Amino acid sequence: MNKKNNRKGFTIVEMLVVVAVMAMITTLATGAVMRSMRTMREKRVDAMVSGLQMALNNYRAQQNEWPFELSDMKRVGNSQTLYKVEGENNQKAFKKMFKSKNNYVDPSAILTRVDGSRMSVRQALEQGKTDLPLGYADPRNTREFKFFTVEYNLATDSVRVAR
């Protein structure tokens, strides 16, 4: 007798192979997407650093003074020329800049922490808040909030903003 194979559909082994291949593709794609998202967050923070540094320099060029007092900063080690302000105290470096009528930096692009919650500087200013420390969501752990550091070099009369 001649048996005809009228099988319709897939076997369980064929289905398991397809599911395994799909799981591997999904795993690889998810890892790539997560890495690109972290890279984008890091680039956004770097852009904020550049924007703040440019804003400080623009303030200096237009007002002929820095928006901070040297007495607001701490000397770095035994250096006679290097000063910095960091953590929540960094608001001392930026307070005059945000009180000025000129827009040295877009306040909606920079984050601050007020009463334990994150918000844009624009939102905080609209709520009447002042003396705002500037920071960012850590690109590697977005639940963690970090503050920018501002360094001033007295010898070169220059500033540097760092994360």
SEZA-850616 format. One record per residue (C-alpha): residue number from 1; x, y, z. Coordinates in pm, 1 decimal. Layout:
N
num = NUM | x = X | y = Y | z = Z
...
***
This chain:
163
num = 1 | x = 0.0 | y = 0.0 | z = 0.0
num = 2 | x = 114.4 | y = 343.1 | z = -83.0
num = 3 | x = 75.3 | y = 586.4 | z = 208.1
num = 4 | x = 33.9 | y = 951.1 | z = 126.3
num = 5 | x = 163.9 | y = 1205.0 | z = 371.9
num = 6 | x = -125.6 | y = 1450.8 | z = 414.0
num = 7 | x = 24.0 | y = 1620.4 | z = 714.1
num = 8 | x = -103.0 | y = 1977.2 | z = 765.7
num = 9 | x = 71.1 | y = 2215.3 | z = 1006.8
num = 10 | x = 400.1 | y = 2204.1 | z = 1194.0
num = 11 | x = 543.2 | y = 1957.9 | z = 1435.7
num = 12 | x = 617.4 | y = 2053.5 | z = 1794.6
num = 13 | x = 991.9 | y = 2046.5 | z = 1725.7
num = 14 | x = 954.3 | y = 2288.8 | z = 1435.3
num = 15 | x = 749.6 | y = 2525.9 | z = 1650.9
num = 16 | x = 1007.3 | y = 2512.7 | z = 1932.9
num = 17 | x = 1286.1 | y = 2596.2 | z = 1689.0
num = 18 | x = 1093.4 | y = 2899.1 | z = 1558.5
num = 19 | x = 1017.5 | y = 3022.2 | z = 1912.0
num = 20 | x = 1383.1 | y = 2981.1 | z = 2014.2
num = 21 | x = 1505.1 | y = 3176.4 | z = 1711.1
num = 22 | x = 1252.7 | y = 3455.1 | z = 1780.3
num = 23 | x = 1363.0 | y = 3471.2 | z = 2145.1
num = 24 | x = 1727.5 | y = 3506.9 | z = 2042.3
num = 25 | x = 1646.5 | y = 3785.3 | z = 1794.8
num = 26 | x = 1438.1 | y = 3967.9 | z = 2056.6
num = 27 | x = 1717.7 | y = 3944.0 | z = 2313.8
num = 28 | x = 1974.2 | y = 4085.1 | z = 2072.7
num = 29 | x = 1744.0 | y = 4367.5 | z = 1962.3
num = 30 | x = 1652.3 | y = 4463.1 | z = 2320.5
num = 31 | x = 2018.2 | y = 4489.5 | z = 2420.2
num = 32 | x = 2095.4 | y = 4711.8 | z = 2122.1
num = 33 | x = 1799.6 | y = 4939.4 | z = 2195.8
num = 34 | x = 1897.2 | y = 4971.9 | z = 2562.8
num = 35 | x = 2256.1 | y = 5061.1 | z = 2471.1
num = 36 | x = 2142.1 | y = 5324.3 | z = 2222.1
num = 37 | x = 1902.1 | y = 5476.0 | z = 2477.2
num = 38 | x = 2182.0 | y = 5504.7 | z = 2735.8
num = 39 | x = 2408.7 | y = 5661.4 | z = 2471.8
num = 40 | x = 2137.0 | y = 5915.9 | z = 2389.5
num = 41 | x = 2096.3 | y = 6003.7 | z = 2758.6
num = 42 | x = 2473.5 | y = 6048.9 | z = 2794.5
num = 43 | x = 2481.2 | y = 6277.3 | z = 2489.2
num = 44 | x = 2193.1 | y = 6480.9 | z = 2633.2
num = 45 | x = 2386.5 | y = 6533.8 | z = 2958.8
num = 46 | x = 2699.8 | y = 6627.8 | z = 2761.9
num = 47 | x = 2491.7 | y = 6882.7 | z = 2569.0
num = 48 | x = 2367.1 | y = 7027.0 | z = 2899.7
num = 49 | x = 2726.9 | y = 7054.1 | z = 3024.0
num = 50 | x = 2829.4 | y = 7237.2 | z = 2705.7
num = 51 | x = 2524.1 | y = 7463.5 | z = 2722.5
num = 52 | x = 2588.4 | y = 7560.2 | z = 3084.6
num = 53 | x = 2954.6 | y = 7626.6 | z = 3020.5
num = 54 | x = 2866.5 | y = 7842.4 | z = 2719.9
num = 55 | x = 2601.8 | y = 8026.1 | z = 2923.5
num = 56 | x = 2854.1 | y = 8106.7 | z = 3198.4
num = 57 | x = 3101.0 | y = 8236.7 | z = 2939.5
num = 58 | x = 2829.5 | y = 8443.0 | z = 2766.2
num = 59 | x = 2731.4 | y = 8595.0 | z = 3100.3
num = 60 | x = 3096.7 | y = 8682.8 | z = 3160.7
num = 61 | x = 3130.6 | y = 8840.6 | z = 2815.4
num = 62 | x = 2813.3 | y = 9050.6 | z = 2846.5
num = 63 | x = 2826.6 | y = 9148.8 | z = 3214.0
num = 64 | x = 3206.3 | y = 9170.1 | z = 3244.9
num = 65 | x = 3187.8 | y = 8953.6 | z = 3558.4
num = 66 | x = 3113.9 | y = 8593.3 | z = 3646.1
num = 67 | x = 2768.4 | y = 8511.2 | z = 3784.9
num = 68 | x = 2931.9 | y = 8383.0 | z = 4104.2
num = 69 | x = 3157.4 | y = 8516.6 | z = 4374.5
num = 70 | x = 3490.8 | y = 8355.1 | z = 4441.5
num = 71 | x = 3394.3 | y = 8340.9 | z = 4808.0
num = 72 | x = 3106.5 | y = 8105.6 | z = 4710.0
num = 73 | x = 3356.7 | y = 7847.3 | z = 4588.4
num = 74 | x = 3600.6 | y = 7619.7 | z = 4767.5
num = 75 | x = 3969.6 | y = 7601.6 | z = 4687.5
num = 76 | x = 4072.8 | y = 7269.7 | z = 4534.6
num = 77 | x = 4340.7 | y = 7110.1 | z = 4749.5
num = 78 | x = 4648.1 | y = 7329.0 | z = 4795.0
num = 79 | x = 4592.0 | y = 7509.8 | z = 4466.9
num = 80 | x = 4600.3 | y = 7888.0 | z = 4474.7
num = 81 | x = 4419.8 | y = 7919.7 | z = 4141.5
num = 82 | x = 4162.2 | y = 7640.4 | z = 4116.2
num = 83 | x = 3822.1 | y = 7672.4 | z = 4285.4
num = 84 | x = 3503.8 | y = 7472.5 | z = 4253.1
num = 85 | x = 3149.4 | y = 7440.2 | z = 4369.6
num = 86 | x = 2969.1 | y = 7107.6 | z = 4356.4
num = 87 | x = 2661.7 | y = 6922.6 | z = 4471.1
num = 88 | x = 2357.8 | y = 7120.2 | z = 4575.6
num = 89 | x = 2583.1 | y = 7419.6 | z = 4634.3
num = 90 | x = 2627.0 | y = 7462.0 | z = 4258.1
num = 91 | x = 2328.5 | y = 7698.7 | z = 4263.1
num = 92 | x = 2574.5 | y = 7964.8 | z = 4382.0
num = 93 | x = 2744.1 | y = 7953.7 | z = 4041.0
num = 94 | x = 2423.3 | y = 8002.8 | z = 3843.5
num = 95 | x = 2189.4 | y = 8218.6 | z = 4054.2
num = 96 | x = 2272.2 | y = 8554.9 | z = 3891.3
num = 97 | x = 2239.5 | y = 8398.5 | z = 3548.4
num = 98 | x = 1878.2 | y = 8296.0 | z = 3605.2
num = 99 | x = 1787.9 | y = 8627.4 | z = 3770.6
num = 100 | x = 1913.7 | y = 8815.2 | z = 3464.9
num = 101 | x = 1668.4 | y = 8924.7 | z = 3194.3
num = 102 | x = 1890.8 | y = 8771.0 | z = 2926.7
num = 103 | x = 1834.9 | y = 8407.2 | z = 2838.0
num = 104 | x = 2180.4 | y = 8260.0 | z = 2875.7
num = 105 | x = 2043.6 | y = 7906.9 | z = 2886.6
num = 106 | x = 1703.4 | y = 7751.5 | z = 2817.6
num = 107 | x = 1562.2 | y = 7680.8 | z = 3165.1
num = 108 | x = 1330.7 | y = 7412.0 | z = 3031.7
num = 109 | x = 1630.7 | y = 7204.9 | z = 2917.5
num = 110 | x = 1803.0 | y = 7195.6 | z = 3257.8
num = 111 | x = 1683.8 | y = 6999.2 | z = 3560.0
num = 112 | x = 1678.3 | y = 7085.8 | z = 3926.8
num = 113 | x = 1561.1 | y = 6916.7 | z = 4242.7
num = 114 | x = 1312.0 | y = 7100.2 | z = 4461.6
num = 115 | x = 1172.9 | y = 6944.9 | z = 4779.6
num = 116 | x = 1296.4 | y = 6602.2 | z = 4672.8
num = 117 | x = 1136.5 | y = 6599.4 | z = 4328.0
num = 118 | x = 1289.4 | y = 6661.5 | z = 3986.3
num = 119 | x = 1161.8 | y = 6933.3 | z = 3758.5
num = 120 | x = 1287.3 | y = 7168.5 | z = 3492.4
num = 121 | x = 1436.4 | y = 7496.8 | z = 3604.8
num = 122 | x = 1156.8 | y = 7672.9 | z = 3415.4
num = 123 | x = 891.8 | y = 7496.3 | z = 3625.3
num = 124 | x = 1075.1 | y = 7581.6 | z = 3946.9
num = 125 | x = 1111.6 | y = 7947.0 | z = 3847.8
num = 126 | x = 741.4 | y = 7964.0 | z = 3761.0
num = 127 | x = 666.7 | y = 7833.4 | z = 4111.3
num = 128 | x = 873.0 | y = 8117.4 | z = 4255.1
num = 129 | x = 1164.9 | y = 7898.2 | z = 4360.6
num = 130 | x = 1511.6 | y = 8052.9 | z = 4364.8
num = 131 | x = 1864.2 | y = 7929.9 | z = 4438.6
num = 132 | x = 1816.9 | y = 7622.0 | z = 4224.4
num = 133 | x = 2092.2 | y = 7357.9 | z = 4213.8
num = 134 | x = 2134.5 | y = 7228.1 | z = 3859.5
num = 135 | x = 2167.7 | y = 6861.9 | z = 3780.6
num = 136 | x = 2075.9 | y = 6571.0 | z = 3559.8
num = 137 | x = 1933.5 | y = 6221.4 | z = 3569.0
num = 138 | x = 2223.4 | y = 5976.3 | z = 3572.2
num = 139 | x = 2230.7 | y = 5815.4 | z = 3223.3
num = 140 | x = 2312.5 | y = 5474.0 | z = 3372.1
num = 141 | x = 2050.3 | y = 5489.8 | z = 3646.1
num = 142 | x = 1776.4 | y = 5739.3 | z = 3563.1
num = 143 | x = 1632.3 | y = 5721.2 | z = 3915.2
num = 144 | x = 1950.2 | y = 5877.2 | z = 4052.9
num = 145 | x = 1987.3 | y = 6256.3 | z = 4034.3
num = 146 | x = 2334.6 | y = 6408.3 | z = 4020.6
num = 147 | x = 2454.5 | y = 6767.6 | z = 4032.9
num = 148 | x = 2693.0 | y = 6950.0 | z = 3801.6
num = 149 | x = 3031.4 | y = 7070.3 | z = 3925.5
num = 150 | x = 3159.6 | y = 7414.3 | z = 3830.4
num = 151 | x = 3533.6 | y = 7472.6 | z = 3837.4
num = 152 | x = 3692.3 | y = 7815.6 | z = 3811.3
num = 153 | x = 4058.6 | y = 7871.9 | z = 3726.0
num = 154 | x = 4174.8 | y = 8205.4 | z = 3861.8
num = 155 | x = 4499.4 | y = 8198.5 | z = 3662.1
num = 156 | x = 4324.8 | y = 8166.8 | z = 3325.6
num = 157 | x = 3996.5 | y = 8331.7 | z = 3431.3
num = 158 | x = 3801.9 | y = 8038.3 | z = 3287.2
num = 159 | x = 3527.7 | y = 7803.2 | z = 3398.8
num = 160 | x = 3456.0 | y = 7439.2 | z = 3332.4
num = 161 | x = 3130.2 | y = 7257.8 | z = 3397.2
num = 162 | x = 3156.5 | y = 6885.6 | z = 3462.8
num = 163 | x = 2930.1 | y = 6602.4 | z = 3562.5
***
